[in-house]
Amino acid sequence: MLRRLTVSLAALALILVSLPLAADSGSCHRKLVDHTGFCLFTLSDMRSVQMAVDAYWADHNAYPVAATMAELQHALEPVYIAHLPAKDFWGTEFRYVVARDGKSYRLVSAGSDRKFDESSWSAYGLTSASSDDAVLASDHERQWTIQE
């Protein structure tokens, strides 16, 4: 809880700085995602998981094999991360999917609708709907538009 409160101060500052940009309806501005705070916190936790998984790769030349976040926690804690975040800020457990050869992975948040859409996982870039899945992968990203 204390870690989330510490992160929330930085997140609040980012949101406040971004608000004037969101209010501008000019065509050159991207729409900020709804549920901005939850998206920001979720992406921060996903980046923490990503860094731990990448550190594991550096030591083993393969990503950890895990079917659940509990298995991933077992593989990464405490050597690569003290506490691995397992859920997004809507309360849905992340999905970690590693390729059979251990050479690639995807870490996914279902977003605000709490429903995974595997057909969207290969899409790249930004989305302004918090209900869309966010994906951090070894070869691409799909994340929510948090700032311009």
C-alpha positions in Angstrom: 0.0 0.0 0.0 2.8 2.4 0.9 4.5 1.8 -2.5 1.2 2.6 -4.3 0.8 5.8 -2.3 4.3 6.9 -3.2 3.7 6.2 -6.9 0.3 8.0 -6.7 2.0 11.3 -5.9 4.0 11.1 -9.1 1.0 9.9 -11.0 -1.1 12.8 -9.7 1.5 15.3 -10.9 1.6 13.7 -14.3 -2.2 13.7 -14.6 -2.4 17.4 -13.5 0.2 18.3 -16.1 -1.7 16.4 -18.8 -5.1 17.8 -18.1 -4.7 21.1 -20.1 -3.6 19.0 -23.0 -6.7 16.8 -22.8 -8.9 19.8 -22.7 -7.6 21.1 -26.0 -9.9 19.7 -28.7 -7.5 20.4 -31.5 -7.3 17.6 -34.1 -3.5 17.1 -33.5 -4.1 15.9 -30.0 -4.7 12.3 -29.0 -7.6 11.6 -26.6 -6.4 10.7 -23.2 -7.6 7.4 -21.9 -10.5 7.2 -19.5 -9.5 5.8 -16.1 -6.2 7.5 -16.5 -5.0 6.9 -12.9 -5.7 3.2 -13.0 -4.1 2.9 -16.4 -1.0 4.7 -15.1 -0.7 2.6 -12.0 -1.3 -0.6 -14.0 1.4 0.2 -16.6 3.8 1.1 -13.8 3.3 -2.4 -12.3 3.5 -4.0 -15.7 6.9 -2.3 -16.3 8.1 -3.7 -12.9 7.1 -7.2 -14.0 8.8 -6.6 -17.4 12.0 -5.5 -15.8 12.1 -8.6 -13.6 11.3 -10.9 -16.5 14.1 -9.2 -18.6 16.6 -9.6 -15.8 15.7 -13.3 -15.6 16.4 -13.4 -19.4 19.8 -11.8 -18.9 20.8 -14.6 -16.5 19.1 -17.6 -18.2 18.9 -16.6 -21.9 15.2 -17.6 -21.7 12.1 -16.1 -20.2 10.7 -17.9 -17.1 8.1 -20.6 -17.8 5.0 -19.9 -15.9 1.3 -20.6 -16.5 0.0 -18.3 -13.7 1.2 -15.2 -12.0 1.8 -17.3 -8.8 4.2 -19.4 -10.8 5.9 -16.3 -12.2 6.2 -14.9 -8.7 7.9 -18.1 -7.6 10.4 -17.9 -10.5 11.2 -14.2 -9.9 10.9 -13.5 -6.2 13.1 -12.4 -4.4 16.1 -12.5 -6.7 14.7 -10.4 -9.6 12.0 -8.4 -7.7 11.1 -8.2 -4.0 7.3 -8.3 -4.7 5.9 -9.1 -8.1 2.6 -7.3 -8.9 0.1 -9.9 -9.9 -3.0 -7.8 -10.6 -4.0 -4.7 -12.4 -5.7 -1.8 -10.6 -9.1 -3.1 -11.6 -8.3 -6.3 -9.7 -7.8 -8.6 -12.6 -4.8 -10.9 -12.6 -2.3 -10.2 -15.3 -1.7 -12.8 -17.9 1.8 -13.8 -18.6 2.2 -16.0 -21.7 5.6 -17.3 -22.7 6.5 -19.0 -26.0 7.2 -22.7 -25.9 10.9 -22.0 -26.7 11.2 -19.4 -23.9 12.4 -16.7 -26.3 9.4 -14.4 -26.2 6.5 -13.5 -23.9 3.5 -11.3 -23.5 2.3 -9.6 -20.3 -1.3 -8.5 -20.5 -3.8 -6.4 -18.5 -7.5 -6.9 -19.5 -8.2 -3.3 -18.8 -11.2 -1.7 -17.2 -13.7 -4.2 -18.7 -11.8 -7.1 -17.1 -12.2 -9.2 -20.2 -9.1 -10.5 -22.1 -9.2 -10.1 -25.9 -6.4 -12.3 -27.3 -7.1 -11.2 -30.8 -5.9 -7.8 -29.9 -2.6 -8.9 -28.4 -0.5 -8.5 -31.6 -1.7 -4.9 -32.2 1.0 -2.3 -31.7 0.8 1.3 -30.5 -1.6 3.3 -28.3 -5.3 3.0 -27.5 -7.5 5.6 -25.8 -10.0 3.0 -24.4 -9.2 1.7 -20.9 -11.3 -1.3 -21.8 -8.7 -2.4 -24.4 -6.1 -4.9 -23.3 -2.6 -3.4 -22.6 0.3 -5.6 -23.8 4.0 -5.5 -22.9 5.9 -8.1 -24.9 9.4 -9.0 -25.7 8.9 -7.7 -29.2 6.2 -5.0 -29.1 3.9 -2.9 -26.9 0.3 -1.9 -26.9 -0.5 0.6 -24.1 -3.1 3.2 -23.1 -2.7 6.9 -24.2 -1.7 8.5 -20.9 0.0 11.6 -22.2 0.7 13.3 -25.4 
